[in-house]
Amino acid sequence: MLFNNHSIFGQFGFLSELRNKATQTMQLIEHLTEKTYSHTHQIVAYVKETFGLDYTVSGMNKWLHHNGFSYKQPKGVPHKFDEAKQQAFIEAYEALKASCGEDESIVFIDAVHPTLSTKISHGWIRTGQDKVIETTGNRSRLNIIGALNLSDIGATIVHDYENINSETIVRFFCKLRESYPLTHKLHIILDGAGYHRSDLVKDAAFVLNIELHYLPPYSPNLNPIERLWKVMNEKSRNNVYFKRKRDFKEAIDQFFAVTLPESAGSLASRINDNFQILKPASSS
């Protein structure tokens, strides 16, 4: 096929324009991947200033969706976490899991402190309407220690204490021995809180045939029981007003005594040791 000069130059111009648009698109995607904007109009202004292109807010929203962006919250990560130490822990955990015999179990423990104050959370509400929930500023709280064995989520062991310290951790270790005979070795994975590292706790662990494995600092993502606490809130606390502490405690007790055993089978996809690997946060 023959082309006259006009058609050839026209094609070159069209291809050049396509390449330019593709380059701008990649530059904007890279920029938005690094920097998070709260409002679309801010992106519109950036595109105007950087590329000299005019977009409406609705047009930019369509562009964002088309290029794989959605409006959501960033995920916070502890600013002091050590990526190398987290990876080393995961490797050590996998080795421990592979070497455990039938007379050994791995248990994750943690303390949680739910309060009586109303926990407002997202939910589906009819467009154009507000849903009103009573709130209270009452800060009365429970101090719960839990022990999660991933092979039996429904049998998670919990106990509420007046406060959490070395003595209550030892008492909780003894409570664990009501479910596991002394000859059955327990590998307990826990964070490095001061009361977890006390001589009292270490001595009790030795006597009770418990081996302690400490998580790296700032690593809640490596403790699956943190996910269980989230489910506890969803099932018993979120968007619920409690008039009395007794009602609040009954709701928490009901979750562990009834709801969790009944729903444990469906929770394995959420509460497991497929650890979330943290990456350092962008400075933007």
N, C-alpha and C positions, 0 to 999 in steps of 0.2 A: 504494500500500500504506500502511496506517495503522500507526503505531507508538504504543504507550503510553509514558508518561513513563519507566517503568522501563527499557524496551528502548532508548529514545533515550539516556538517561544511561549505560546499559551500553555502548552503542556508543562514545559519546564517551570513556568511561573506557578502553575497549580500544584505541581509536586513540591516545589519549594515552600509553598504555603502549608501544605500538609505536614512536611517535615517540621516546620516552625511550630505548628500547633501541637504536634506530638512532643516536641521538646518542651514546650511550655507546660503541657499536661504533666509530663514526668517531673518537671521542676516543682510544680505546685503539689503534686502527690508527695514528693520527698519533703517539701516544706511542712505540709500538714501532718505528715507522719512524725515529724520532730516537734512541732509546736501545736499545742491544743488551744483552739479558740472557743470561747463560750457562746458567741453569737455569730450567726451567718453574715450579718452586715460587716463584721470585722474582716471576714475573708473577702467579701466583695471589695472593701476598701484596699486590701492588700493586692488583689488582682489588678485593680485600677492603677495603683501606684507602681507596681512592678512590671506589668505587661501592657498597660494602657488599654485594657479591655473593660467594657461596661457590662456588668451583670446585674439583674434584679435579684432580690433575695430568693424569690421562688425559683428563678433560673439556676442560682447557685445551689440551692437545696437539691434540685434534680441532678446537677452535675456531681455533687457529693455522693448521692446514692448510686449513681451510675458507675462511679469510680471506686466503689467499695467502702465508703465511709458511712458510719451510723452515729447517731447522737447518744452518747452514753458516758458514764463516769469513768475516769481513769481508775486503775487499781493501785492503791497505795502499797508501797514496800518500805520496810524499815530502812532508814538511811545508813545504818551501821552494819547491815548484814554482810557476811563474807561468802561470796559465791563459791570459792574454792573449798571452804569448810563445809558448806552445804553439800557439795558434790561428794566430798570425802565421806560425810555421814551416810549419804544414800548408798554408796558402795559398801560401807561397813554393814549397814542394815541388810542389804541384799545377801551378803555373806552370812550374817547371823541367821537370817530366815532360812537359808539353804542348809545350814548346819544343825538346826534345832531338831532334836529327837522327839519321840512321842511323849516323853516325860518332861517336856519343856514347853513353855508358852511365852509369847511376846505380848506385853500389855502396855498400852499408852496411857499415861495418867496426866491429869491437869486439874487445876482449880478454876472455878468460874463463880462470879458474884452477881447474879441477876438481882435487879432492884424492883421494888414495888411500883416505881414510877411508870406511867403508861408509855409503852414503846410503840411510837407511831411508825408505821412502815407502809411501803407502796402496796397498792392493790388495784383491782379493776373497779372503777367508779364511772357511773354514767356521765358522758360528756355534757358539760355545761352545768353539772351539779356538784355540790360539795357534800362530803360525808363527814358528819361531826361525831367525834368520839370524846367522851369525858376523859380528862387527864387529872393526874395528881402529881404533886411534887414530892410526895413521900419517898424518901431515899432508903427506907428499910430494905435490907437485903438478906439474901441467903449466901452462905459460904459453902459451896458444894465441891467436894473432891470426887472425881470420877475415874474409873479404870475401864478402858476399852480394849477388848480382845477382838480383832477384826474377823476372827473365825466364828464369833458368836456375838454379833452386834446387839441382839435383843437381850442378852444377859449382862449388859454393861452394869458395873457395880458403882453405886453412888452413895454418898453419905453427906449430910449437912452438919456443919460444926459451928460453934460460936465464933471461932476465928481460925485462921490457917497459920500454923507455925510448925516447928520441928516435931513437937509432941503430937499434934494431930496427924501429921504425916505418918508417924510411927503407928498410931492407933489405926490409921487406914490400912497400913501394911498388914496389921494383925487381922483386920476385917477381910482382906483379900484371902487370907489363909483359911477363912471359913468356907471358901469356894474351891480352893486349891490345896491339896494335902501338902504337908511340909516337904515330902520327898519329891514333889513336882517343882522343878526349878522355874522361877519366874524371872524373865528378862523385862525389866521395867524401863521404859523410855520416857524421859521427863525433861523439863527445861532446867536451866541452871540457877533457879532462884536460890537465894541464900539458905533458906530453910531446907531445901532439897540436898544441899551440900554439907550440912552440919555433920559433926562427928556422931551425934545421936542417931541421925537417920542412917548414916553409913554403917554404924555398928549394928543397928536393928536389921538392916538389910542382910548383913552377913549371917546373923543368927537365924533369920527366917528363910535362908536359902534363896535370896533375891540378888540378882546382879543388876546394878544400875548403869544405864547408858544415857549420857547427857546429850541433849540436842545442842547444836551450835548456837551461839548467842543470836537473838533476833530472828528466830526461825519458827514462828507459829505455823508456817506452811508445811512443816515437816511433821506436825502432830495431827493425825486424823481426828482426834477427839475435838479439835477446834471446829470441825465440820459438824460434829454431833451437837455441839452447843448451838450452832446456827439452826439446826433442825429443831432443837428444843424450843428456841424462841419462836420459830415459825408455827409450831404446833400448839404452843401453850401461852405465849406472851404477846405476840405482835397484834396491835390494834385491839387489845383487851384491857378494859378498865377493871382494876381490882379495888374493891372498897376496903377490904381488910387484909392484913398480912396472912391470916389463916387461909383465906380464899386463894391467895397467890401461891402459898406453899402447897395447897391441895392440887392446884393445876400443874405445878412442877412434878409433884409426886405421881399424879395420874399419868403424866407423860412417860416416866420411866417404868411405872408398874404395868401400864396397860397399852398405851399408844405405841411405844417403842417396840415391845415384843411383837405386837400385831403387824407393824409395818417394816420390821427389820429386813425382810426379804427384798423389799423394793428399794432399800436404801444403800445397797451394796455399790451401786453405780456412783453414789455421792460420797459415801464414807468408806474410803479405801486407802491403800498406800500407793496410789498413782500420784506421787507427790508433784505439786506445782513447783516448777523450777523458776525461781525469781531471777530477774535480770535488773541490773542497775537502772534507776530512773533517768529519763532524759532531763537535762538541765532546763528545758523550756517549760 
